[in-house]
Amino acid sequence: QVQLVESGGGLVQPGGSLTLSCVASGFSFSSYRMSWYRQAPGEERMLVASIGSTGGSTVYAGSLKGRFTISRDNAKNTVSLQMNSLKPDDTAVYYCQASGYWGQGTQVTVSS
């Protein structure tokens, strides 16, 4: 079955960095666009970034471009999200998504 397992979340101070990873299994990873979403308390889930099957096409939420970088390693069935210059507003549960499937999420908290 399809599994998406996120890791790398945690507590970080404002201005800090985190890298999230998502390991996928149960489907042909290299054939699918992969995405990261996030959901803050009381808010709707929103797209953070998305990357094409070969890594050549990336999309970012406008407000995050320049601070976040999505990448993938098809040999390891992994998609990553490098997050820099983190702000308290980046606090949310971050989810990995592919073709209608979702991971369980990883909590990112930005606080001093």
N, C-alpha and C positions, 0 to 999 in steps of 0.2 A: 504494500500500500504506500501511497504518497506520504512522505514525512519531510517536514521542514523544521529544523531544530536551530533556534537562535541562541546565541551566547554573546558575552562581552559587555552586557549592561552593568550598571552600578552607579555609585554615587561619585560625582566629580564636582570640583569647584568651578565657578564661572571662569571662563577663559581656558579651561582645560580641554583635553581631547579624550576620545574613546573610539575604539574600533569594534564594531559589531560584526559578527559572522553568522552565516546561516548555512548549514550543511543539509543538502537535499538528497533524497533517495526515493526510489519507487517509480521514477519516471525518467525519460530521456532528457536529463538536465540541459545538455548542450543545445537542445532544440527550442528551448523556451526563453522568452523574456522573463527576467526576474525583477522583482520590485521590493522596495522597503516602504512601509507605511508607518504612521505613528498615530496614537490616540492619547490625547491628554484628558484628564478627568473632566467630565461634563461637556466634552467636545466630540465632534464627529471624527472618524478615522480619515486621515488625509494622506495623500501620496507624498512621500519624501523624495524618492528617486527611483529610476527604472533603468534597466540596461538590457540591450538586445542580446540575442542568443550568442553572438560571437564577440560581444563586448564593444562593438563599434558604434553603437547608438545609445546615447544616454539622455535621460530627461530628468530635470530637477524641478522641485517646487521653486518658484521664483525667488522667494525670500531666503532660500537655503543655498542657492548656487554660490560657489566660492568658498563656502565653509565645509560643505559635505562632499564626499567623493565616493561614488559607487564603483565597484570593480567585481570581477568574477574570475574564477579559475575553473575552467571546465574539466580539467584533469582531476580536480579534487571535489567536483560537484559543490562548490562553495561560492557564495556571493557575500561580499563584505561592504560595510559602510564605514568609511573613515569620517569622523566628526571632529572638527576643530573649532576653536573659539566658542565653546559651548556657552549658552545663555540659560538662565532660569526658564525661559519660555520653551526651551527644547525638552523640558521634562515631560516624559510621556512613556507609554509602553510602545516599543518598536516591534513591528511585525514584518516577517518575510512572507512574500506572496508569489505564487506562480500558478497561472492557469486556473484560478478559482480556488486554489488551496492556500491555507494559511498556517503559519507556525503558531506556537503558543504565546509568543511574545517575550520580550526581555525589557525589564524596567530600566529606564535611564532617568536619573535624578540629578539635576544641576542645582547645587545649593552650596552656600558657604557655611 
